[in-house]
């Protein structure tokens, strides 16, 4: 019984998390304001969510059931209100299940993560993950150093295209 209760609480938490666009909860770390996350991190968090859309959908649906049908404010199971609520939830769940990634992209959390991401967010994310300076404990300054020395960059406003990064790559 404790496992079921824990599962319902986790599902309620994930549902609430997806319905807000203010904070991100890194695995095993304290929450962080999305506005405090750098673009590479936000890009990777959004990509992670998309890769796990089906799991988020399962927890979201379970959280909805736990909140509205079995929670303390749930209508009487023998009432017409309960039947109506259950029917509406089933229709919403069917719609979400038809396109889990599209549904996930419509959540407040995903929208907040991808809002105003720079065009080169995937490039930044790839570099950030394997930067030798950063992985040795320092702060990455590779891009600033390269841009100042880049022989192919004649205009300061032009984006450097020396490095070949796959734009589909994510952590």
C-alpha positions as CSV (number, residue, x, y, z in Angstrom):
1,X,0.0,0.0,0.0
2,X,2.9,2.4,0.7
3,X,4.2,1.8,-2.8
4,X,0.9,2.8,-4.3
5,X,0.8,5.9,-2.2
6,X,4.4,6.8,-3.1
7,X,3.6,6.3,-6.8
8,X,0.5,8.5,-6.6
9,X,2.5,11.3,-4.8
10,X,5.2,11.1,-7.5
11,X,2.6,11.3,-10.2
12,X,1.0,14.3,-8.5
13,X,4.4,15.9,-8.3
14,X,5.2,15.3,-12.0
15,X,1.8,16.6,-13.0
16,X,2.3,19.8,-11.0
17,X,5.8,20.2,-12.3
18,X,4.7,20.0,-15.9
19,X,1.9,22.4,-15.3
20,X,4.2,25.2,-14.1
21,X,7.0,27.0,-15.9
22,X,9.1,28.5,-13.1
23,X,11.4,25.8,-11.8
24,X,13.4,22.8,-12.9
25,X,14.3,20.0,-10.5
26,X,17.6,18.5,-11.5
27,X,17.9,14.8,-10.5
28,X,19.0,14.6,-6.9
29,X,19.8,18.3,-6.7
30,X,17.9,21.4,-5.4
31,X,15.4,23.0,-7.7
32,X,16.6,25.9,-9.9
33,X,14.7,28.8,-11.4
34,X,14.5,28.3,-15.2
35,X,15.5,31.9,-15.7
36,X,18.8,31.0,-13.9
37,X,19.6,28.1,-16.3
38,X,21.9,28.8,-19.2
39,X,20.7,28.0,-22.7
40,X,22.7,24.8,-23.1
41,X,21.2,23.4,-19.9
42,X,17.6,24.5,-20.9
43,X,18.1,22.9,-24.3
44,X,19.3,19.6,-22.8
45,X,16.5,19.6,-20.2
46,X,13.9,20.1,-23.0
47,X,15.5,17.4,-25.1
48,X,15.5,15.0,-22.1
49,X,11.9,15.6,-21.6
50,X,11.0,14.9,-25.2
51,X,13.0,11.6,-25.1
52,X,10.9,10.6,-22.0
53,X,7.6,12.0,-23.2
54,X,5.8,8.6,-22.9
55,X,6.9,8.3,-19.2
56,X,5.9,11.8,-18.4
57,X,2.5,11.1,-20.0
58,X,2.0,8.0,-17.9
59,X,2.8,9.9,-14.7
60,X,0.7,13.0,-15.7
61,X,-2.3,10.8,-16.4
62,X,-1.8,8.9,-13.1
63,X,-1.4,12.2,-11.3
64,X,-4.6,13.5,-12.8
65,X,-6.5,10.4,-11.6
66,X,-4.9,10.6,-8.2
67,X,-5.8,14.2,-7.8
68,X,-9.3,14.3,-9.2
69,X,-10.8,10.9,-8.8
70,X,-9.2,9.5,-5.6
71,X,-8.2,12.7,-3.8
72,X,-9.9,14.2,-0.9
73,X,-12.0,16.5,-3.1
74,X,-13.2,13.8,-5.5
75,X,-16.9,13.6,-6.1
76,X,-18.9,10.6,-4.9
77,X,-18.1,7.6,-7.2
78,X,-21.8,7.0,-7.6
79,X,-22.6,10.5,-8.7
80,X,-23.2,12.0,-12.2
81,X,-20.4,14.5,-11.5
82,X,-17.9,11.6,-11.1
83,X,-19.0,10.0,-14.3
84,X,-18.7,13.3,-16.2
85,X,-15.3,14.0,-14.7
86,X,-14.1,10.5,-15.5
87,X,-15.4,10.8,-19.1
88,X,-13.7,14.2,-19.6
89,X,-10.4,12.8,-18.2
90,X,-10.5,9.8,-20.5
91,X,-11.1,12.0,-23.5
92,X,-8.1,14.2,-22.5
93,X,-5.9,11.2,-21.9
94,X,-6.8,9.7,-25.3
95,X,-5.9,13.0,-27.0
96,X,-2.6,13.2,-25.1
97,X,-1.8,9.6,-25.9
98,X,-2.3,10.1,-29.6
99,X,0.7,12.5,-29.7
100,X,2.8,12.4,-26.5
101,X,5.6,14.6,-27.8
102,X,3.2,17.2,-29.1
103,X,1.4,17.2,-25.8
104,X,4.7,17.5,-23.9
105,X,5.6,20.5,-26.0
106,X,2.3,22.2,-24.9
107,X,3.1,22.0,-21.2
108,X,4.1,25.1,-19.3
109,X,7.4,23.6,-18.2
110,X,8.6,22.7,-21.7
111,X,7.5,26.0,-23.1
112,X,9.5,27.8,-20.4
113,X,12.6,25.7,-21.1
114,X,12.6,26.5,-24.8
115,X,11.5,30.1,-24.6
116,X,14.0,32.5,-26.2
117,X,16.6,29.8,-26.7
118,X,19.4,31.0,-29.1
119,X,19.6,29.5,-32.6
120,X,22.8,27.7,-31.7
121,X,21.5,26.1,-28.4
122,X,22.3,22.6,-29.7
123,X,25.9,23.6,-30.5
124,X,26.4,25.2,-27.1
125,X,24.9,22.1,-25.5
126,X,27.2,19.7,-27.4
127,X,30.3,21.8,-26.6
128,X,29.3,22.2,-22.9
129,X,29.1,18.4,-22.5
130,X,32.6,17.6,-23.7
131,X,34.5,20.9,-23.1
132,X,37.9,19.9,-21.7
133,X,38.2,23.0,-19.6
134,X,34.8,22.6,-18.0
135,X,35.1,18.9,-17.4
136,X,38.4,19.5,-15.6
137,X,36.6,21.8,-13.2
138,X,37.0,25.2,-14.8
139,X,34.5,27.4,-16.4
140,X,34.3,27.0,-20.2
141,X,35.7,30.0,-22.1
142,X,36.4,28.2,-25.3
143,X,33.9,30.0,-27.4
144,X,35.0,33.4,-26.4
145,X,38.7,32.5,-27.0
146,X,37.9,31.0,-30.4
147,X,35.7,33.8,-31.5
148,X,38.4,36.4,-30.8
149,X,40.9,34.3,-32.8
150,X,38.7,33.0,-35.5
151,X,40.3,33.5,-39.0
152,X,36.9,32.9,-40.8
153,X,35.0,35.6,-38.9
154,X,35.4,38.9,-40.6
155,X,32.4,40.6,-39.1
156,X,32.0,40.7,-35.3
157,X,28.3,40.1,-35.7
158,X,28.7,37.1,-37.9
159,X,28.4,33.6,-36.3
160,X,31.5,31.5,-36.5
161,X,31.0,28.4,-38.5
162,X,34.4,26.8,-38.1
163,X,33.2,23.9,-36.0
164,X,30.9,21.2,-37.3
165,X,28.2,20.4,-34.7
166,X,25.3,18.2,-35.4
167,X,22.2,20.3,-34.6
168,X,20.2,17.2,-33.6
169,X,22.7,16.2,-30.9
170,X,21.6,16.3,-27.2
171,X,22.8,14.9,-24.0
